[in-house]
Amino acid sequence: MADLIVYYSLEGNTAYVAERLKEKLDAHSRRLVPIKPYSDKGISKFLWGGKSAIMAEKPDLEDYNVDFSRFDRIIFGFPVWASNFTPPLRTFIEENREGLKGKRFAAFACQSGNGAEKALAKLEKCVNETAFEHTAIFIDPKAKHTEDIDRQIDEFAKALS
Ligand SMILES: Cc1cc2nc3c(=O)[nH]c(=O)nc-3n(C[C@H](O)[C@H](O)[C@H](O)COP(=O)(O)O)c2cc1C
């Protein structure tokens, strides 16, 4: 089975999980990059990103070029923003409704506190209520990295295999 990991990461935590998963699953990946990057500094990081998530914005993305016919399953990855999934994934889903039809889905979320369950439920709804086969939640896996986090990622990869 061919997997594509589609993710957004502002500060590298989601990217850390995505890259380890990619290696474990022998999957492909696409990191979504907004043309106008979100701030990663100070209070504007939270105000701008938080507002964008709450307003369900769909920021324009740099080219990502996916051939959906090559993949059976899409694994979404994102940082939780204001108990929601991050706006670049919303853009991706809206731009690829046709390509995503009939695919299988899984997802993981990174957070520092809570809100991931809500965010995953919102993402599931956005992908037309198609149930995720597997989900996982990680707490700042790069910023607060431990060996246990790597074990959790490997367990998620095992569940997906
Ligand atoms: C705008 C913004 C909103 C956030 N909202 C939440 C939240 O609602 N709940 C939470 O636990 N963490 C929240 N966080 C923290 C991130 O989800 C967390 O640090 C995550 O691991 C970052 O992943 P990344 O490095 O891939 O961007 C927020 C971070 C930002 C920048």
The ligand as an SDF file (V2000), in Angstrom:
LIG
                    3D

 31 33  0  0  0  0  0  0  0  0999 V2000
   -1.2440   29.8560   16.8150 C   0  0  0  0  0  0  0  0  0  0  0  0
   -0.9920   28.7010   17.7340 C   0  0  0  0  0  0  0  0  0  0  0  0
   -2.0560   28.1320   18.4240 C   0  0  0  0  0  0  0  0  0  0  0  0
   -1.8590   27.0180   19.2390 C   0  0  0  0  0  0  0  0  0  0  0  0
   -2.9350   26.4410   19.8630 N   0  0  0  0  0  0  0  0  0  0  0  0
   -2.7610   25.3450   20.6320 C   0  0  0  0  0  0  0  0  0  0  0  0
   -3.8820   24.7040   21.2670 C   0  0  0  0  0  0  0  0  0  0  0  0
   -5.0480   25.0770   21.1100 O   0  0  0  0  0  0  0  0  0  0  0  0
   -3.6350   23.6270   22.0670 N   0  0  0  0  0  0  0  0  0  0  0  0
   -2.3610   23.1410   22.2680 C   0  0  0  0  0  0  0  0  0  0  0  0
   -2.1990   22.1780   23.0030 O   0  0  0  0  0  0  0  0  0  0  0  0
   -1.2770   23.7020   21.6410 N   0  0  0  0  0  0  0  0  0  0  0  0
   -1.4480   24.7840   20.8330 C   0  0  0  0  0  0  0  0  0  0  0  0
   -0.3630   25.3540   20.2010 N   0  0  0  0  0  0  0  0  0  0  0  0
    0.9620   24.7070   20.3310 C   0  0  0  0  0  0  0  0  0  0  0  0
    1.3090   23.8010   19.1260 C   0  0  0  0  0  0  0  0  0  0  0  0
    0.2080   23.0300   18.6870 O   0  0  0  0  0  0  0  0  0  0  0  0
    2.4270   22.8190   19.4800 C   0  0  0  0  0  0  0  0  0  0  0  0
    3.5250   23.5030   20.0500 O   0  0  0  0  0  0  0  0  0  0  0  0
    2.8880   21.9680   18.3060 C   0  0  0  0  0  0  0  0  0  0  0  0
    3.7040   20.9090   18.7740 O   0  0  0  0  0  0  0  0  0  0  0  0
    3.6790   22.7830   17.2860 C   0  0  0  0  0  0  0  0  0  0  0  0
    3.9350   22.0150   16.1300 O   0  0  0  0  0  0  0  0  0  0  0  0
    4.8980   22.5350   14.9340 P   0  0  0  0  0  0  0  0  0  0  0  0
    6.2740   22.6860   15.5420 O   0  0  0  0  0  0  0  0  0  0  0  0
    4.8520   21.4530   13.9120 O   0  0  0  0  0  0  0  0  0  0  0  0
    4.3840   23.8450   14.4460 O   0  0  0  0  0  0  0  0  0  0  0  0
   -0.5450   26.4730   19.3860 C   0  0  0  0  0  0  0  0  0  0  0  0
    0.5340   27.0470   18.7060 C   0  0  0  0  0  0  0  0  0  0  0  0
    0.3180   28.1600   17.8860 C   0  0  0  0  0  0  0  0  0  0  0  0
    1.4880   28.7570   17.1340 C   0  0  0  0  0  0  0  0  0  0  0  0
  1  2  1  0
  2  3  1  0
  2 30  2  0
  3  4  2  0
  4  5  1  0
  4 28  1  0
  5  6  2  0
  6  7  1  0
  6 13  1  0
  7  8  2  0
  7  9  1  0
  9 10  1  0
 10 11  2  0
 10 12  1  0
 12 13  2  0
 13 14  1  0
 14 15  1  0
 14 28  1  0
 15 16  1  0
 16 17  1  0
 16 18  1  0
 18 19  1  0
 18 20  1  0
 20 21  1  0
 20 22  1  0
 22 23  1  0
 23 24  1  0
 24 25  2  0
 24 26  1  0
 24 27  1  0
 28 29  2  0
 29 30  1  0
 30 31  1  0
M  END
$$$$
